[in-house]
């Protein structure tokens, strides 16, 4: 039997204002620009040198982190999916009858996980983060806007990417019971959201779409029972290896 339904979300004005996590600064010309904090990346010593000396950057698909197995350090079974599960049950309105019912399900809104590539950094310099990532070195990017310019330049050479749609910001951490507002239909916003259990990472993320992956509404929606099993992991995942050139003038290496 096929059912049509509409999810109902209760939202306050305060929640609407706090929905976006992007931070802005007012420039001298009264325009607003995105504020990029100092950024850190946790590495092995070998990979840290490759990043600093050659600008090696590895973008991975959201699906890679969805399927990764490390007991919730890098792995997020809902990576690329915005989950909504109200504390008092999910209220849906049946389109045909207009009846409202409460279900035990959660609503899941999933972007094209294989066609959104991300590079993950952190806004925090922390020995505890390094320990959880099993990293020997933290590389601090002292000039994030220069790093961003190098990144944009390199991405623009890849024809399958929509480099002009690159988004970057601090990840928004949320509880499943929070209303998704309009984010459920915006793939680039879904890519920037993670459950609050990952808040310790203080992640700053760069995300770029392959072709139309960021198109509004390019999202699959479904209702999922609490005990539903996750799909089997994929055998391979898209990735993108870049070399931005020597970054030593804008980086500092911290041995942990």
DAJO-V989810 format. One record per residue. RES is the residue in one letter. SS is DSSP state (~ for helix, > for strand, _ for the rest). PSI is psi in whole degrees, -180 to 180 (none if undefined). NEAR is the number of other C-alpha atoms within 12 Angstrom. Layout:
res;ss;psi;near
RES;SS;PSI;NEAR
RES;SS;PSI;NEAR
//
This chain:
res;ss;psi;near
X;_;134;3
X;_;130;7
X;_;140;13
X;_;138;17
X;>;163;24
X;>;125;23
X;>;142;34
X;_;125;24
X;_;128;24
X;_;130;19
X;_;138;18
X;_;164;14
X;~;-38;11
X;~;-41;12
X;~;-36;18
X;~;-43;18
X;~;-30;12
X;_;4;19
X;_;-37;27
X;_;141;25
X;_;-2;26
X;_;136;25
X;_;141;20
X;>;154;17
X;>;149;15
X;>;122;12
X;_;172;11
X;_;-29;8
X;_;15;8
X;_;6;9
X;_;166;10
X;>;136;13
X;>;151;15
X;>;132;20
X;_;122;21
X;_;117;29
X;_;168;30
X;_;142;29
X;>;150;37
X;>;146;39
X;>;132;43
X;>;129;39
X;>;168;33
X;_;164;23
X;~;-42;21
X;~;-47;18
X;~;-29;23
X;~;-43;31
X;~;-39;29
X;~;-36;24
X;~;-46;36
X;~;-45;33
X;~;-34;23
X;~;-6;22
X;_;34;29
X;>;123;28
X;>;129;36
X;>;108;26
X;>;138;32
X;>;152;33
X;>;152;36
X;~;-34;47
X;~;-26;36
X;~;-46;31
X;~;-28;37
X;~;-38;33
X;~;-5;29
X;_;146;25
X;_;102;14
X;_;30;15
X;_;44;15
X;_;21;24
X;_;-68;22
X;_;-26;30
X;_;136;24
X;_;106;27
X;_;-18;31
X;_;22;34
X;_;131;38
X;_;4;42
X;>;131;40
X;>;122;45
X;>;137;39
X;>;118;38
X;_;94;32
X;_;152;26
X;_;-32;17
X;_;20;16
X;_;158;23
X;>;118;33
X;>;126;27
X;>;150;28
X;>;122;20
X;>;125;19
X;_;-41;15
X;_;-45;12
X;_;-16;13
X;_;13;14
X;_;143;15
X;>;129;18
X;>;157;20
X;>;127;21
X;>;155;24
X;_;-5;21
X;_;167;26
X;>;151;32
X;>;133;36
X;>;130;30
X;>;112;35
X;>;128;39
X;_;178;42
X;_;89;35
X;_;-27;40
X;_;-10;32
X;_;15;36
X;>;117;48
X;>;137;47
X;>;151;40
X;>;128;37
X;>;131;33
X;>;-170;38
X;>;152;36
X;_;1;30
X;_;139;26
X;_;109;30
X;_;130;27
X;~;-29;21
X;~;-37;18
X;~;-45;30
X;~;-40;28
X;~;-42;19
X;~;-32;20
X;~;-4;27
X;_;49;19
X;_;146;24
X;_;-23;26
X;>;144;30
X;>;129;38
X;>;124;40
X;>;126;33
X;>;109;34
X;_;-24;24
X;_;78;22
X;~;-33;30
X;~;-33;20
X;~;-39;21
X;~;-43;34
X;~;-41;33
X;~;-42;18
X;~;-41;25
X;~;-47;34
X;~;-43;27
X;~;-42;19
X;~;-41;26
X;~;-34;33
X;_;-18;21
X;_;-10;17
X;_;110;20
X;_;-30;13
X;_;-14;19
X;>;155;26
X;_;74;26
X;~;-31;30
X;~;-14;25
X;~;9;24
X;_;131;33
X;>;151;32
X;>;136;39
X;>;173;36
X;>;137;36
X;_;140;38
X;>;123;34
X;>;134;29
X;>;160;28
X;_;148;21
X;_;-26;27
X;_;-9;23
X;_;138;31
X;_;138;32
X;_;-9;36
X;_;-122;28
X;_;-7;21
X;~;-26;33
X;~;-24;35
X;~;1;27
X;_;101;29
X;~;-37;40
X;~;-27;45
X;~;-37;44
X;~;-40;44
X;_;-19;51
X;_;14;41
X;>;140;46
X;>;153;38
X;>;154;31
X;~;-17;21
X;~;-15;20
X;~;9;27
X;~;-25;24
X;~;-21;27
X;~;-24;35
X;_;51;30
X;>;140;36
X;>;126;37
X;>;141;39
X;>;131;39
X;>;136;45
X;>;138;43
X;>;150;40
X;>;122;36
X;_;-123;22
X;_;27;25
X;_;-23;37
X;_;6;34
X;_;136;21
X;_;130;19
X;_;0;22
X;_;64;26
X;_;141;29
X;>;137;24
X;>;140;25
X;>;159;23
X;>;134;27
X;>;133;20
X;_;153;17
X;_;-35;18
X;_;16;9
X;_;142;11
X;_;146;10
X;_;153;15
X;_;157;11
X;_;140;12
X;_;147;17
X;_;155;18
X;_;-26;10
X;_;160;17
X;_;143;22
X;_;149;24
X;>;166;26
X;>;121;27
X;>;120;22
X;>;154;25
X;>;112;25
X;_;-5;27
X;_;177;22
X;_;123;19
X;_;11;32
X;~;-27;25
X;~;-16;19
X;~;14;26
X;>;156;28
X;>;133;25
X;>;131;31
X;>;118;25
X;>;129;20
X;_;none;21
//
